[in-house]
Structures are given as C-alpha cells and as structure tokens.
Amino acid sequence: MNQAVTPAAGAHFPVTDRVREAMAVSLRGCDELIPQEDWLKKLARSEATGTPLRIKLGLDPTAPDIHIGHTVVLNKMRQLQDLGHTVIFLIGDFTSMIGDPSGRNSTRPPLTAEQIKVNAETYYKQASLVLDPGKTEIRYNSEWSDPLGARGMIELASRYTVARMMERNDFHDRFHGGQSIAVHEFLYPLMQGYDSVALKSDLELGGTDQKFNLLMGRHLQAEYGQEPQCILTMPLLEGLDGVDKMSKSKNNYIGISEAPNTMFAKVLSISDVLMWRWYTLLSFKSEAEIAALKAEVEGGRNPKDAKVALAKEITARFHSAAAADAAEQDFNNRSKGGVPDEIPEVRLPLDGGAAVGIGALLKLAGLAASSGEGNRLIDGGGVRVDSSVVSDKGLKLGAGTYVVQVGKRKFARVTLA
C-alpha cells in the first residue's frame, strides 16, 4: 500500500479564479477545512494538470433510512462532484461489523452481514437522489480490509499509539468514568483511516463528530508514504424546531422518502431565521443567489416567497418538479380552507345506528390522539366539518360522509355507516 509522494504534489501551481471559486464552494457552510492551505494547493494542482481529486465519504449502513439532515454532507459531495472531482461513496461493510464508538458511552453492537447488505442497498438508493450516480464510485471497505488478515492488522496497529487513541473524547470519558472499552473498538478509527490509504483520497468528508476518525486517515497516509488527505467537516443540521439537531427521536425531521405534500409543508413550517441556515446547507443555489434573495427579503419582500422556493427545491430533489408544484397547490388549498385532492378515506361503523360524538370521531379517524385532545382542538377553533368550524364539543354526527379537518394539514373523508 506504500506510495511515494509524486513530484507534482510538491510543485507550485497558480491559484486561478476557478481555483478560488472551488475553494469558496468547499468552504460554504462547512465547520472546518483542515488544512485549508493544503486543500488550496490540491485544487490548484488539479486545475493545472486536469487530474480530478479523489473525495471520499465513508458511511456505515447502520440504519436503512435517512432524513434531510443526513444529506448535508451528501450535498457538499455533490457540489464538489459538479466541479469535476471524483466522488467515492464508501460503504463500510467491514467497519460496520466493528461498530463505530464515536460519541457513545457504551460498546456499540455490530451489525450482521445481512443487515449491512440490506441497509447499504437502501442507503445508496436514497443517497443517489443527491449524488450523480453516473459520476459516483461505489466501494466497500471489505475489499481491502478482509485481505489484510491478522498479520496486516498487527502491522497497521503498530502505526498508532494507545496514548493518542485515549485522547479521543469518548474513550477518555468512558475510561475515566469506569466504563468498559473493548479492544476491538480501537480498531474502528484505524480501519476507517486505512480506507483513506487504500483509496488514496485527497479529501475526506464527515460530520463534526467524525473529526478524530478523519484525522486518523491523514496520519496513516503519512505513515504509508502518501500525501495526507485534507478533511472537511460539516455541521449537524437543526431540525424543524430550530433548536435540536434533526433526529427521528426528536420528531423534528423530514424523511427523504416522505410524501411530497408532507415534505413541502414541513419546510414551510420552519422559522424565517432557520430558513437561511437551511439555504446554506441544503440548497444548490449559489451563495450569490442566496445573498440576493436575502437582500430582497430584507428590503421588504415577503419571506414566505423565499421559503416556498426552498420547499419546492427540496421537494423536487427527492420527488420531481411536478410533485413540488402539486405540493404547493395542495398547501395553498389548505391555507385557504380548501380540501386537498387526495385525503385519507376512513369508514367507521355506527353502533346500532347511534350518532358519534365529534371528540370520539377525531380519535377514531386518527386525527387526534384521544377524545380529550379532540375536545381541546375544538376549544382552540382548530376543527372543521365540511368546511364549517366546530364550536360545540357535544356535536354528534349520524350516518353519512364528512370531510373532517384538524388544523391546516390533517384531513380525512369519514364515512359513518
């Protein structure tokens, strides 16, 4: 795996306007780029020689579904891909069997080979909605990790010290907190770093929580006689609440497989302040375009116009332009009190022909968690039946079909029979 640094790597190449533009694209929205001066030299060399840089993103397929918070790093990959560089989508099928200890206070259980296979296929299919599949190199780190064997693993382990490994925050905290650290967990950052050696990467991307592992790649490349990669970390995206990072457990996320209407409406629900953060990290508009749009809003243009544009861009990326247009129309219909074209159909049996109370109906139709919550929604003026606001919690509905609405988003066509 040894490779000497090429003469071109140490040569000086001119920093052109295109190189400066590529650097600006690289820095957009990033948390850290280490070291910037080395990345500028790499970009200049690439521009002068016409040789694309190799940009690596390693992902352990620990879960089958991703939300748009996960796409922040993928968006950066796509921006660099559009500049003409080689993007390597690395699936950590070998490292997944170790389990990434990053940010954890306990040993992470490894995945089975079957779980890894299923998750990897789903993950790449979803990631392809952001990356250009035709220009993406897909690799699995078992290609070089399995052949390494016990002898090679011991040789690799000799390239790093335990003292340096214990500088890592999660290991340090667990050790001093009296929590166990399994020896195999030390192998994870070593194997992730060895991926960079195997792929001869020029740049590796990751979240801020991956900084230690990314720096390991730089160290090992130098150990094996390669030009060290640069690393670029991206921040964690705040969720719909604008406070916590986007997470399914916080229920402040947008899944990239969610329905277009839901996706569009969720983007419109974020604050005007958070909108600009999302523009920087999620939009493919240039910084100049975003700055011009922000200036228009500050000059008096309705910020909703900018938010609608962002919602349409994100919805179109994961669905289609036509689906984004339809989602906008659906949202407008709801805002005006209209009924969307497609709403859930619910059939409820009448017990002996008796009418159903509105609170119970809301619960049975899945529009409220309980009859009590349904009554509270009625008190707040948030319930409509056939476009009329319900003010009487004692309302009972007999046989027939009704369009029931809760808030601006929830609808159901309920048939009582």
C-alpha positions in Angstrom: 0.0 0.0 0.0 3.1 2.3 0.2 3.1 5.1 -2.3 5.7 7.9 -2.5 4.5 11.4 -2.9 4.6 12.4 -6.6 6.8 15.3 -7.8 3.6 17.1 -8.8 2.4 17.1 -5.2 5.3 19.3 -4.1 5.2 21.6 -7.2 3.7 25.0 -7.1 0.7 25.7 -9.3 -1.1 29.0 -9.9 -4.2 29.9 -7.9 -6.6 31.0 -10.6 -10.1 32.4 -10.3 -11.5 28.9 -10.9 -9.4 27.6 -8.0 -10.6 30.4 -5.8 -14.2 29.6 -6.8 -13.7 25.9 -6.0 -12.3 26.9 -2.6 -15.4 29.1 -1.9 -17.6 26.1 -2.8 -15.6 23.9 -0.5 -15.9 26.3 2.4 -19.6 27.1 2.0 -21.4 26.0 5.2 -18.5 23.9 6.4 -17.5 23.7 10.1 -13.8 23.1 9.4 -11.5 22.5 6.5 -8.1 21.1 7.6 -5.7 22.4 6.5 -7.0 25.0 4.1 -3.7 25.8 2.6 -3.1 22.2 1.6 -6.6 21.9 0.0 -5.9 25.1 -2.0 -2.7 23.5 -3.3 -4.5 20.4 -4.2 -7.2 22.4 -6.1 -4.5 24.4 -7.9 -2.7 21.2 -8.9 -5.9 19.6 -10.1 -6.8 22.7 -12.2 -3.3 22.8 -13.8 -2.9 19.1 -14.6 -6.6 18.3 -15.3 -6.5 15.5 -12.8 -9.6 15.2 -10.7 -9.2 15.0 -6.9 -10.4 11.9 -5.0 -13.1 12.8 -2.5 -14.2 10.2 0.0 -17.3 9.8 2.1 -17.5 6.8 4.3 -20.8 5.7 5.7 -21.6 2.7 7.9 -25.1 1.4 6.9 -26.3 1.2 10.5 -29.8 2.3 9.6 -31.8 1.9 6.3 -33.5 5.3 6.1 -32.1 8.8 6.1 -33.6 12.2 6.6 -32.5 15.5 5.1 -30.1 16.2 8.0 -28.0 13.3 6.7 -27.9 14.9 3.2 -25.9 17.9 4.4 -22.6 16.0 3.8 -24.0 14.5 0.6 -24.9 18.0 -0.7 -21.2 19.0 -0.2 -20.1 15.9 -2.1 -22.5 16.8 -5.0 -21.1 20.4 -5.1 -17.5 19.1 -5.4 -18.7 16.4 -7.9 -20.1 19.2 -10.0 -16.7 20.8 -10.1 -15.4 17.7 -11.8 -13.8 15.8 -9.0 -14.1 12.1 -8.3 -16.6 11.2 -5.6 -16.2 7.9 -3.7 -19.2 6.7 -1.8 -17.6 4.2 0.6 -19.9 1.7 2.3 -18.3 0.5 5.5 -19.5 -3.1 5.3 -16.3 -4.2 7.2 -16.3 -1.4 9.8 -20.0 -1.9 10.5 -19.1 -5.3 11.9 -16.9 -3.5 14.5 -19.3 -0.7 15.3 -18.4 3.0 15.4 -17.8 4.1 19.0 -17.9 7.8 18.1 -19.9 9.8 20.6 -21.0 6.7 22.5 -20.7 5.9 26.2 -21.0 2.2 25.7 -19.9 -0.5 23.3 -21.9 -0.4 20.1 -23.3 -3.8 19.0 -22.0 -4.8 15.5 -24.5 -5.5 12.6 -24.9 -8.8 10.9 -23.8 -9.2 7.3 -27.4 -9.5 6.2 -28.4 -6.2 8.0 -25.4 -4.5 6.4 -26.3 -5.7 2.9 -30.0 -4.6 3.1 -29.2 -1.2 4.8 -26.4 -0.5 2.3 -28.6 -1.0 -0.7 -31.3 1.2 0.7 -28.9 3.9 1.8 -27.2 4.2 -1.6 -30.5 4.3 -3.4 -31.6 7.3 -1.2 -28.1 9.0 -1.5 -28.4 8.7 -5.3 -31.2 11.3 -5.1 -28.5 13.8 -4.2 -25.3 12.5 -5.8 -24.9 11.9 -9.6 -24.9 8.1 -9.8 -23.1 8.1 -13.1 -20.2 10.0 -11.6 -20.0 8.2 -8.3 -17.5 5.5 -7.5 -19.1 3.0 -5.1 -16.7 1.0 -2.9 -16.9 -1.4 0.0 -14.1 -1.4 2.6 -14.2 -5.1 2.9 -12.3 -5.1 -0.5 -9.0 -4.3 1.3 -9.9 -4.9 4.9 -10.7 -8.6 4.6 -7.4 -9.4 2.7 -5.4 -7.5 5.4 -5.5 -10.5 7.7 -4.2 -10.8 11.2 -0.6 -10.1 10.2 -1.6 -6.9 8.3 -3.9 -5.8 11.2 -1.0 -6.1 13.7 1.3 -4.1 11.4 -1.4 -1.4 11.0 -2.0 -1.3 14.8 1.8 -0.5 15.2 1.2 2.8 13.3 -0.7 4.4 16.2 -0.2 4.7 20.0 -2.7 3.9 22.8 -1.9 7.3 24.3 -3.1 9.1 21.2 -6.1 6.8 20.9 -7.1 7.8 24.5 -7.1 11.5 23.6 -10.3 10.8 21.8 -13.2 12.3 23.9 -15.5 9.3 24.1 -12.6 6.9 25.0 -11.2 9.4 27.5 -14.6 9.9 29.2 -15.5 6.2 29.3 -12.1 5.3 30.8 -12.2 7.9 33.5 -15.9 7.1 34.2 -15.0 3.5 34.9 -16.9 2.2 31.8 -15.5 -0.6 29.7 -13.8 -0.1 26.4 -13.4 -3.2 24.3 -10.1 -3.7 22.4 -11.8 -4.1 19.1 -13.2 -0.5 19.4 -9.7 0.8 18.9 -9.7 -0.9 15.5 -12.6 1.2 14.2 -10.7 4.5 13.7 -7.6 2.6 12.5 -9.7 0.8 9.8 -11.5 4.0 8.8 -8.1 5.7 8.5 -6.8 2.8 6.5 -9.7 3.3 4.0 -8.0 6.6 3.0 -4.7 4.8 2.4 -6.4 2.2 0.2 -8.4 4.8 -1.8 -5.5 7.3 -1.9 -8.1 10.0 -1.0 -7.3 13.7 -1.3 -10.2 14.9 0.9 -12.5 13.1 3.3 -15.8 14.5 4.5 -17.8 13.8 7.6 -19.8 15.3 10.4 -18.2 17.2 13.2 -18.5 14.1 15.4 -16.1 12.2 13.0 -13.1 14.6 13.3 -10.9 12.1 15.2 -11.5 9.3 12.6 -10.9 11.7 9.7 -7.6 12.9 11.2 -6.6 9.3 11.6 -6.7 9.0 7.8 -4.2 11.9 7.4 -1.9 10.2 10.0 -1.9 6.8 8.4 -1.5 8.2 4.8 1.7 9.9 6.0 2.8 6.7 7.7 2.4 4.8 4.4 4.2 7.5 2.4 1.2 9.1 0.8 0.3 12.8 0.6 -2.1 13.3 3.5 -5.7 14.0 2.8 -7.4 17.1 3.9 -10.6 16.8 6.0 -13.8 18.7 5.7 -16.4 18.5 8.5 -20.0 19.7 8.1 -22.2 20.9 10.9 -25.2 19.0 12.2 -28.5 20.4 10.8 -31.0 21.8 13.2 -34.4 20.2 12.9 -37.9 21.8 12.4 -37.8 23.3 15.9 -34.6 25.2 15.1 -33.1 24.1 18.4 -32.1 20.4 18.5 -30.2 18.6 15.7 -32.5 16.9 13.2 -33.5 13.5 14.7 -36.2 10.9 14.4 -36.2 10.5 18.1 -36.9 14.3 18.5 -39.6 14.1 15.8 -38.2 17.3 14.2 -37.1 15.7 11.0 -38.1 15.4 7.3 -37.5 11.9 5.9 -36.4 12.0 2.2 -39.0 9.3 1.4 -41.9 11.3 2.9 -44.8 12.3 0.7 -44.2 15.5 -1.4 -47.1 17.3 0.3 -45.8 16.5 3.8 -42.2 17.4 2.9 -43.3 20.7 1.4 -45.5 21.6 4.3 -42.8 20.8 6.8 -40.2 23.0 5.2 -42.7 25.9 5.2 -43.2 25.3 9.0 -39.6 26.3 9.9 -38.8 29.8 11.2 -37.6 32.6 8.9 -34.2 32.6 10.7 -33.7 28.9 10.3 -34.6 29.2 6.6 -31.4 30.9 5.8 -29.3 28.3 7.6 -31.1 25.6 5.6 -30.5 27.5 2.4 -26.8 27.4 3.1 -26.6 23.7 3.9 -29.4 22.2 1.8 -29.9 24.4 -1.3 -28.0 24.0 -4.6 -28.4 27.8 -5.3 -25.2 29.7 -5.4 -24.2 31.9 -2.5 -24.7 34.9 -4.7 -28.3 33.8 -5.5 -29.0 33.2 -1.8 -27.5 36.6 -0.8 -29.6 38.4 -3.5 -32.8 36.6 -2.2 -32.0 37.5 1.4 -31.4 41.2 0.4 -34.9 41.2 -1.3 -36.5 39.9 1.9 -34.6 42.4 4.0 -35.9 45.0 1.5 -39.5 44.2 2.1 -40.2 41.0 0.1 -42.4 38.5 1.9 -40.1 35.9 3.5 -42.7 33.3 2.6 -41.7 33.6 -1.0 -38.1 32.5 -0.2 -39.4 29.7 2.0 -41.7 28.4 -0.8 -38.8 28.4 -3.2 -36.7 26.4 -0.7 -39.6 24.0 -0.1 -40.1 23.5 -3.8 -36.3 22.9 -4.4 -36.1 20.3 -1.6 -39.3 18.5 -2.6 -38.3 18.4 -6.3 -34.9 16.9 -5.4 -36.5 13.9 -3.7 -39.6 13.6 -5.9 -40.0 15.8 -9.0 -40.7 19.3 -10.2 -44.2 18.3 -10.9 -44.7 16.9 -7.5 -43.3 20.1 -5.9 -45.8 22.2 -7.9 -48.6 19.9 -6.8 -47.5 20.1 -3.2 -47.5 23.9 -3.4 -51.0 23.9 -4.8 -52.1 21.5 -2.1 -50.7 23.7 0.6 -52.4 26.8 -0.8 -55.7 24.9 -0.9 -55.3 24.0 2.7 -54.4 27.6 3.7 -57.5 28.9 2.0 -59.7 26.4 3.7 -59.9 24.2 0.6 -59.7 20.4 0.5 -56.7 18.7 -1.0 -57.3 16.4 -4.0 -56.1 13.3 -2.1 -57.1 12.8 1.6 -57.4 9.6 3.7 -60.7 7.7 3.4 -62.0 6.4 6.8 -65.0 4.2 7.3 -66.4 3.9 10.8 -69.3 1.6 11.8 -72.3 3.2 13.7 -73.0 1.2 16.9 -76.7 0.4 16.5 -77.2 3.4 14.3 -76.3 5.8 17.2 -74.5 9.1 16.2 -70.8 9.5 17.1 -69.6 12.4 19.2 -67.1 14.7 17.5 -64.3 14.1 20.1 -64.6 10.3 19.7 -64.8 10.6 15.9 -61.5 12.6 15.8 -59.8 9.8 17.7 -61.2 7.0 15.7 -60.3 8.8 12.4 -56.7 9.2 13.6 -57.0 13.0 13.7 -56.4 13.2 17.4 -54.6 11.0 19.9 -57.6 10.9 22.3 -61.1 12.2 22.7 -59.8 14.7 25.2 -57.2 16.1 22.8 -60.0 16.3 20.2 -62.1 18.4 22.6 -59.1 20.7 23.2 -58.6 21.2 19.5 -62.3 22.1 19.2 -61.8 24.7 22.0 -59.0 26.2 20.0 -61.1 26.5 16.9 -58.9 24.0 15.0 -61.6 21.6 13.9 -63.8 21.8 10.8 -66.5 19.5 9.4 -67.4 20.2 5.8 -65.5 23.5 6.0 -67.5 24.8 9.0 -65.7 25.4 12.2 -66.9 23.2 15.1 -67.5 25.1 18.3 -69.8 22.6 20.1 -67.9 19.7 21.8 -71.3 18.0 22.1 -71.7 17.7 18.3 -72.8 14.3 17.2 -72.7 13.0 13.6 -75.0 10.4 12.1 -74.8 8.3 9.0 -73.2 10.0 6.1 -69.8 11.1 4.7 -68.0 14.2 6.1 -64.7 16.0 5.3 -63.1 16.5 8.7 -60.2 18.9 9.1 -57.8 19.4 12.0 -55.5 22.4 11.8 -54.1 23.2 8.3 -52.6 19.9 7.5 -54.8 17.0 8.7 -57.8 15.9 6.7 -59.9 12.8 6.5 -63.1 11.9 4.5 -65.1 10.0 7.1 -68.0 7.7 6.2 -70.3 6.7 9.1 -72.5 3.7 8.2 
